[in-house]
Amino acid sequence: MTAPQLRLKSRRSNILQGIDEALAHRIFLGIPRSIYAELWHIAFWQQISLDWVRGIETPNPGTAAAGFPSPEETAAEPWPALCERFFQSLKQIEAIASDPSRFERLVQCPSPAGHPTRTMTVREQLESLFGHNAYHFGRIVLMRQMAGSWPPPSGGFTW
């Protein structure tokens, strides 16, 4: 792994570092979802993006709520297991992103029922996923700030 790759991995890991089960499931006033639900949602869409890039026609969830965990799904997967699932799928996304020869290949992205299937390039799918992840990681940082749990143990920006 090169130095820039190590720094990227370190930053990504820092956001989740030091979050225990209680903080992961804490609900904050005015925020509809927990840190756990935000990461579950990120991992959910990473897997769908992986499927689409690999040509697996995984359906688009019919509603936004379907992209977040049910109480049963939350109970079935402890926080450390969710983190591991997220990092495993991220490694697969990184492998795809490290091969520019694939970037212009077209990907079928199923839409919700009643809408036509969209076509994107691998590059567009990755860009969409990275923007999506950044948004939800920003929400996780905000919740950590609200809990007095930011920066993480290894440090980070406080603003």
Solvent accessible surface area in square Angstrom, and as a share of the most:
residue,aa,sasa,rsa
1,M,151,0.68
2,T,80,0.46
3,A,58,0.45
4,P,80,0.50
5,Q,90,0.40
6,L,98,0.49
7,R,124,0.45
8,L,100,0.50
9,K,74,0.31
10,S,56,0.36
11,R,149,0.54
12,R,36,0.13
13,S,36,0.24
14,N,31,0.16
15,I,35,0.18
16,L,11,0.05
17,Q,67,0.30
18,G,54,0.52
19,I,12,0.06
20,D,84,0.44
21,E,73,0.33
22,A,78,0.60
23,L,20,0.10
24,A,0,0.00
25,H,63,0.28
26,R,113,0.41
27,I,115,0.58
28,F,9,0.04
29,L,175,0.87
30,G,78,0.75
31,I,23,0.12
32,P,93,0.59
33,R,73,0.27
34,S,8,0.05
35,I,0,0.00
36,Y,2,0.01
37,A,12,0.09
38,E,1,0.00
39,L,0,0.00
40,W,20,0.07
41,H,14,0.06
42,I,0,0.00
43,A,1,0.01
44,F,44,0.18
45,W,48,0.17
46,Q,0,0.00
47,Q,72,0.32
48,I,8,0.04
49,S,2,0.01
50,L,0,0.00
51,D,19,0.10
52,W,8,0.03
53,V,2,0.01
54,R,122,0.45
55,G,59,0.56
56,I,92,0.47
57,E,133,0.60
58,T,30,0.17
59,P,101,0.64
60,N,26,0.13
61,P,21,0.13
62,G,61,0.59
63,T,88,0.51
64,A,84,0.65
65,A,70,0.55
66,A,52,0.40
67,G,1,0.01
68,F,26,0.11
69,P,23,0.15
70,S,38,0.25
71,P,107,0.67
72,E,125,0.56
73,E,77,0.34
74,T,36,0.21
75,A,91,0.71
76,A,84,0.65
77,E,28,0.13
78,P,75,0.47
79,W,10,0.04
80,P,91,0.58
81,A,45,0.35
82,L,0,0.00
83,C,20,0.12
84,E,90,0.41
85,R,86,0.31
86,F,1,0.00
87,F,40,0.17
88,Q,75,0.33
89,S,6,0.04
90,L,12,0.06
91,K,108,0.46
92,Q,65,0.29
93,I,0,0.00
94,E,58,0.26
95,A,58,0.45
96,I,6,0.03
97,A,30,0.23
98,S,79,0.51
99,D,44,0.23
100,P,92,0.58
101,S,103,0.66
102,R,95,0.35
103,F,31,0.13
104,E,109,0.49
105,R,111,0.40
106,L,115,0.57
107,V,3,0.01
108,Q,90,0.40
109,C,0,0.00
110,P,17,0.11
111,S,17,0.11
112,P,46,0.29
113,A,103,0.80
114,G,84,0.81
115,H,120,0.53
116,P,112,0.70
117,T,74,0.43
118,R,102,0.37
119,T,68,0.40
120,M,36,0.16
121,T,21,0.12
122,V,0,0.00
123,R,101,0.37
124,E,79,0.36
125,Q,9,0.04
126,L,7,0.03
127,E,101,0.45
128,S,58,0.37
129,L,6,0.03
130,F,89,0.37
131,G,44,0.42
132,H,48,0.21
133,N,11,0.06
134,A,66,0.51
135,Y,131,0.50
136,H,15,0.07
137,F,20,0.09
138,G,40,0.39
139,R,56,0.20
140,I,0,0.00
141,V,28,0.16
142,L,89,0.44
143,M,0,0.00
144,R,3,0.01
145,Q,67,0.30
146,M,92,0.41
147,A,29,0.23
148,G,69,0.66
149,S,29,0.19
150,W,48,0.17
151,P,53,0.33
152,P,4,0.03
153,P,105,0.66
154,S,70,0.45
155,G,27,0.26
156,G,47,0.45
157,F,150,0.62
158,T,93,0.54
159,W,230,0.81
